Amino acid sequence: MIELKVQDGAVLLGVKVVPGASRTAILGPWNARLRIAVAAAPEKGKANAELVAFLAKRLNLKKSDVAVVQGITSPLKTVRIDRITRDQLLAALRLDRS
């Protein structure tokens, strides 16, 4: 199960990023985080930018509504997502609501 936190009207999503993949895709849960493969190298913020762009597109939000707020240089990240509810996020990512 993916742990989500709601803080100041935004949802905080724990992510485990796997950079350098052939394509960007959700791989599934991993230690209470969402594991996402990104088709970008882990250098100069490229993987973070790809992660933000992927989530924004998947959630039908602007890139400015999605931000990496913790773990900038780590594969373990916290992503803040504005303008979405917890249930909307779970539905858009097709995650179990339990």
C-alpha positions in Angstrom: 0.0 0.0 0.0 1.2 3.5 -0.9 1.3 5.9 2.0 -0.1 9.4 1.1 -0.2 12.4 3.3 -2.4 15.5 2.9 -0.7 18.7 4.0 -1.9 22.3 3.4 -4.4 21.2 0.8 -1.8 19.2 -1.2 -1.0 15.5 -1.4 2.5 14.3 -0.5 3.5 11.2 -2.4 6.5 9.1 -1.6 8.3 7.9 -4.7 11.2 5.5 -5.5 12.7 6.7 -8.8 14.5 4.2 -11.1 16.4 6.4 -13.6 17.7 5.4 -17.0 14.7 3.3 -18.0 13.8 2.8 -21.6 10.4 4.5 -20.9 8.8 6.3 -18.1 6.2 4.2 -16.3 4.7 3.3 -12.9 6.2 0.1 -11.7 4.0 -0.4 -8.6 4.4 -0.1 -4.9 7.7 -0.4 -3.1 8.1 -0.1 0.7 5.0 2.2 1.0 6.2 4.3 -1.9 5.3 4.4 -5.6 8.1 3.1 -7.7 8.4 4.9 -11.0 10.9 4.2 -13.8 12.0 7.4 -15.6 13.5 7.6 -19.1 16.1 10.1 -18.0 19.6 10.0 -16.5 20.1 10.9 -12.9 22.1 14.0 -13.7 21.6 17.7 -13.6 17.9 17.3 -12.5 16.9 15.4 -15.6 15.3 12.5 -13.8 13.4 14.9 -11.5 12.2 16.9 -14.4 11.0 13.8 -16.2 9.2 12.6 -13.0 7.4 15.9 -12.6 6.4 16.0 -16.3 5.2 12.4 -16.2 3.1 12.9 -13.0 1.6 16.2 -14.2 0.6 14.7 -17.5 -0.8 11.5 -15.9 -2.8 13.6 -13.4 -3.9 16.2 -16.0 -2.2 19.0 -14.0 0.2 21.7 -14.8 3.9 21.0 -14.1 3.8 23.8 -11.6 1.3 21.8 -9.6 3.9 19.0 -9.1 7.2 19.5 -7.2 9.9 17.3 -5.7 10.1 18.7 -2.2 12.4 16.1 -0.6 15.2 13.9 -2.0 16.3 16.1 -4.8 19.5 14.0 -5.3 18.2 10.7 -3.9 16.1 8.0 -5.6 13.8 8.2 -2.6 11.7 11.4 -3.1 8.6 13.1 -1.7 6.5 14.8 -4.4 4.0 17.5 -3.5 1.0 17.6 -5.7 -1.4 20.6 -5.6 -4.9 20.9 -6.9 -5.8 17.3 -6.4 -7.4 15.2 -3.6 -6.1 12.0 -2.2 -8.9 10.0 -3.9 -8.4 11.7 -7.2 -4.7 10.9 -7.0 -5.3 7.2 -6.2 -7.9 7.0 -9.1 -5.6 8.7 -11.6 -2.7 6.4 -10.7 -5.0 3.4 -10.5 -3.8 2.6 -7.0 -5.6 0.5 -4.3 -7.6 2.8 -2.0 -7.3 0.5 1.0 
